[in-house]
Amino acid sequence: MYITASTSASSLLRASRARLSSSLSSSITRASALASPPPKVSPSSFANTTQHRSLSFSAAVRSLRCSVPRWSHGVDWRSPVSLRSQIRAVAPVIERFQRKIATMAPENPFKGIFTSLPKPGGGEFGKFYSLPALNDPRIDKLPYSVRILLESAIRNCDNFQVTKEDVEKIIDWENSSPKQVEIPFKPARVLLQDFTGVPAVVDLASMRDAMSNLGGDSNKINPLVPVDLVIDHSVQVDVARSENAVQANMELEFQRNKERFAFLKWGSNAFHNMLVVPPGSGIVHQVNLEYLGRVVFNTDGTLYPDSVVGTDSHTTMIDGLGVAGWGVGGIEAEAAMLGQPMSMVLPGVVGFKLSGKLRNGVTATDLVLTVTQMLRKHGVVGKFVEFYGDGMGELSLADRATIANMSPEYGATMGFFPVDHVTLQYLKLTGRSDETVAMIEAYLRANKMFVDYNEPQQERVYSSYLQLNLADVEPCISGPKRPHDRVPLREMKTDWHSCLDNQVGFKGFAVPKEAQDKVAKFSFHGQPAELKHGSVVIAAITSCTNTSNPSVMLGAGLVAKKACELGLQVKPWIKTSLAPGSGVVTKYLLQSGLQKYLNQQGFHIVGYGCTTCIGNSGELDESVASAISENDIIAAAVLSGNRNFEGRVHALTRANYLASPPLVVAYALAGTVDIDFDKEPIGTGKDGRNIYFKDIWPTTEEIAEVVQSSVLPDMFKSTYEAITKGNPMWNQLTVSAKISYSWDPSSTYIHEPPYFKNITLNPPGAHGVKDAYCLLNFGDSITTDHISPAGSIHKDSPAAKYLLERGVDRKDFNSYGSRRGNDEVMARGTFANIRLVNKLLNGEVGPQTVHIPTGEKLYVFDAATRYKTAGHDTIILAGAEYGSGSSRDWAAKGPMLLGVKAVIAKSFERIHRSNLVGMGIIPLCFKAGQDADTLGLTGHERYTVDLPNNISDIKPGQDVTVTTDNGKSFTCTARFDTEVELAYFNHGGILPYVIRNLMTQ
């Protein structure tokens, strides 16, 4: 029976929904009765890490927790002696609870394959569920990525949360995956960054209040798996080209975000299992790769593969380490934290065979842009991609991580590299102990999850196949508006001129021929300067995609060194910056002696965070900004990031190109993207001769030599030992010791959200949509940056008006991303992108729409408010790839707060579709060959979606009829893809679903 407080609800849902609902309650009941076993001393000792569990109802442990000054998973990092005494203090409590739970726990039907993993010298590493012991030949043909799903299902199988039938589905993957079957998956941990982490902690705090208001135990709201939150999205490039840039930018970061940071520090104290890595430490995915990634967990003597879901789409970077990880919405992540098994469709797996080796001078960035284009063309949305072949041995771990990082750009759920000898070498390089690496290798070999290319390879089955000879990869960049629009370097000049000519679009700016040679002359701090179409005004070495890769980072240093020696200099009006993903990068750049050359070219280190890649590029010099705006110049940014959607990098750079760090330096030196590097000089050297690209480009051998001599294991150890100590500004933050948050109604950063204001014990049930107005009518490729911007708050926007009314000066607006903890700001920022193209505006670009009843042109928020006030529902029409881009929960929360009830699109990005369901919004897909235009829909109609009110009458993927007030009727597919998503919809969203189930205990 489906467990809710409503006696009538049990008849509404199928048995599988009942199992999922009950399993949530059961898992939290069981887990909340467990005390935390001895916590890990640092993530670098991850092999012996124990999975922390909640003891939120124990007064003794609560008292202990409040007395420990920390920002960690409950560990007082400064006092190991104190830590041991704390563990002894709660040990009797732990033992009592564990004995009690041992008698209650359901028996795993696969206990017969739970076996010991012996150490070579005697003793054992631990015990594990052995896949070979099943003696099923189908397992030998499974992709390695699917074996991780299989192991998880077997280990968690209790015929309640996970059934034997679920295990069989995965074993029979070759036959079951084409049928789009549903399976449960329990990740080992959850990863957050601060932009998505703040709203997650806000929601958890609000859920505690909701539990209390319903008469329940608010202490049940606690993460049940390890949660790592890295603060990396808040630093902006306010100060550049300065030796003092890191300190200056961090001071400004804390001034702007002190309230947010204090809130996160409160969360690390108030919630168990939450590690918060302070600002200035690095980028979440690089820290995950170098430090947090376990590869294999050892929890209470049970060994199992590391796996992670993260609230950032580039969580996939960890796939390069052989750890299964992907991005989910913040809403899904919160449910995973609270013990909810994730429901997912068993994915197809594309086998990508690599052969050969990269040519001299070709970088990992060139490779990933090539792979991205190939996979985008192949079509891999919702699938895993697994790399294999002889070429794997030619790719460093960092190269693999670069490819895995850009999985969202090619559309895959994962880009997976199974563990092999290269992985083990990287683990040792990054400071993991020899014993830990030995355990990892022994476990993965024993469970047939290790690839040894020195042995004959068992042929694996894939859903489809691709292959690439690495020797075919050539230097390239991508742009000017999408990551998968790759341009070979040799064709760049021609492509740029085509973009100037083409009509406005992903590859066009529609600049009239007579205006294409326009020169904007201006004075830059008393120095004569000029800009043309294609002039580079931002050159940023940024983003985890590339800053985690020593070869391209040191390659950039070598380009700078050669340029300095030849007398080339980056023009001073170009905003140059270097933002490493961890302190290790700084260490090896200094060790190599190359940082000084980067500094001479203006690439001073500006901070340790995402910066330009997510739009935190800071302001351009006023003279540069005026020259661009007053002359309508198509200015360019060149960055080593993974996203270049229009309006993301900077409002004034309409052309944005992704490039390797060495190419970023080269384009900065050239000062323009309108150049043929093969034929035209980059500049004039100190002796008056022309300097060409080939003169400054390092060879592969040069780069390899400096990597070998400069990247050392001790750098990783010292960096991550220091990370646990925080920094002075973070350590000085004082926070409340209460487990419930004291909301400040005047705060413009942290605000209690309205999701649970009127929650009742009974779920609201399913619903259709009646006579809804169209709020927005979009074409293809509307991204989460369009829906929920992360960048600056425009001075005339509804969000700006809200802040000004509350006494916030414009200089203190900060970014949308930094204010994600305030629903009032974020609702006003929904669809606030200045580059939004809404068909209702007939070609006009901007964050506005037409209020259909009156015909008035209004900001989207203002129009939505009018509809809501009048009691009218709204829908959105969209084209293909709706919601692509970063996994951003506010791209679903915002529309829900605006009153949007359904989105009708040609196709959805995977995470965004899931997030819409999680917020109770109905995702509908046009039938193949149809869209709003072919159906003659203008957006001026009123729409009725005929969806049953009884949840048991709705099936995943069923057809629904949509009718309009002018007599049109068409059929759509309801994109509720799994049974559990229907359960969420029945409850009005995933979070109310969780709360009601907790209330049944």
Secondary structure by P-SEA (a helix, b strand, c coil): ccccccccccccccaaaaaaaaaaaaaaaaaaacccccccccccccccccccccccccaaaaaaaaaccccccccccccaaaaaaaaaaaaaaaaaaaaaaaaccccccccccccccccccccccccccccccccccccccccaaaaaaaaaaaaacccccccaaaaaaaaacccccccbbbbbbbbcbbbbccaaaaaaaaaaaaaaaaaaaacccccccccccbbbbbcccccccccccccaaaaaaaaaaaaacaaaaaaaaaaaaacccbbbbccccccaaaaaaacccccccccccbbbbbbbcccccccccccccccbbbbbcaaaaaaaaacccccccbbbbbbbbbcccccccccaaaaaaaaaaaaaaaccccbbbbbbccccccccaaaaaaaaaaccccccccccccccaaaaaaaaaacccaaaaaaaaaaaaaacccccccccccccccccccccccccccccccccccccccccccaaaaaaaaaaaccccccccccccccccbbbbbbccccccccccccccbbbbccccccccaaaaaaaaaaaaaaaaaccccccccbbbbbbccaaaaaaaaaacaaaaaaaaccccccccccccccccccccaaaaaaaaaaccbbbbbccccccccccccccccbbbbbcaaaaaaaaaacccccccccccccccccccccccccccccaaaaaaaaaacccaaaaaaaaaaccccccccccbbbbcccccccccccccccccccccccccccccbbbbccccccccccccccccccccccccccccaaaaaaaaaccccccccccccccccaaaaaaaccccccccccccccccccccccccccccccaaaaaaaaaaabbbbbbbbccccccccccccaaaaaaaacccbbbcccccaaaaaaaaaacbbbbbcccccccccccccccbbbbbbccccccccccbbbbbbbcccccccccccccccaaaaaaaaaccaaaaaaaaaaac
